[in-house]
Amino acid sequence: MTKKKIGILGASGYTGAELVRLLLRHPKVDLVLLTADRRAGQAMGDVFPQFAPYELPQLVAIDGVDWAALQLDLVFCALPHATTQLVLKDLLAKAPATKVVDLSADFRLEDAAAYAKWYGHEHQALELQKEAVYGLVEVYRRDIKKARLVANPGCYTSCAQLPLVPLLKAKAIEPDEIVIDAKSGMTGAGRSAKEAMLFSEVSEGFNAYGVGQHRHMAELDQEFSKAAGKPVVVSFTPHLLPINRGILSTIYVRGRRGKTAQELHAILVETYAKEPFVHVLPFGQTPHTRHVRGSNMTMIGVAADRIEGRAIIVSVLDNLTKGASGQAVQNMNLMLGFVESTGIDQPAMFP
């Protein structure tokens, strides 16, 4: 079987590097294009020494890529939001058969007005936005298989949606009483130099950010409202942890119509019984970020709150893997007709 030709746009960031790590061991694809404008002309092994032993394409600038000549089977786009829209508009005009998994936020929101509100500018590729499929595999698997453009979900949103969407669909929790207290490792902020991300600024500390205004709120509202069949606005606060990888979300919910924490747990167990990348722990147990580090797994725990009728859900994933690049490869596998777990079935790195 001829291997599929794959490109990564924005390969010099953490997300791009994670894609390379995963795709190097994927048996059905060849990496033929890696772009990184600031690092154009360099070898991937010079930017990330862990890749020095491997034969990889040299990093090139996007402006010099001939999309029509390359005829890539699929491209991962790990570029900043707004930049992505114009790049993909050009790529798909010149190579319409190429499929895309976009890891930016550009195509996640279905409402153009909501995008303009949260991102501060009008969307520049509305015709592509209309065809984009939201890439949370466990919810949209059937649509993803047929898609040309998939919008990979955010890391925080994946961690919260996987436990909450099934409960909202089952009308098992009160949609107006959801509180999501989320914490992420440093790599969620990207690789660019920022004073607030210096080791001395972050080490031995812990802080909330984007309080009351984080952009992922729009994504959460959209997907939770679809699951509940009515408008849902949740409380969501992100925090920065002084660790490299991982997201842990502590979620507070109230059972609807007398649903107990044990019944909520049973719904999640049934929902994810056959899913390869979501594992629900026995009732009362909660996961740690180290249980999923470097893997594409999400682990979910449910416990009873001491307040009658309320439950506490703890969900963890690796923000670079299931929260970004691993889920992107999972989407690619579906889009190209591969077994869904191909290349991303490794267990967590522990300790």
ABEGO torsion letter per residue (X at the ends): XBBBBBBBBGAABAAAAAAAAAAAABAABBBABBBBAAABGBBAAAABAAAAABBBBBBBBAAABBAAAAGBABBBBABBBGAAAAAAAAAAAABAABBBBBABAAAABABAAAAAAAAGBBBABAAAAAABBBABAAAAAAAAAABABBBBBBAAAAAAAAAAAAAAAAGABBAAABBBBBBBBAAAAEABBBAAABAAAABGBBBBBGBGABAAAAAAAAAAAAAAGBBBBBBBBBBBBBBABEBBBBBBBBBBGGBBAAAAAAAAAAAAAABAABBBBBBGBBBBAAAABGBABBBBBBBBBABBGBBBBBBBBBAABAABAAAAAAAAAAAAGBBAABGAABBBBOX
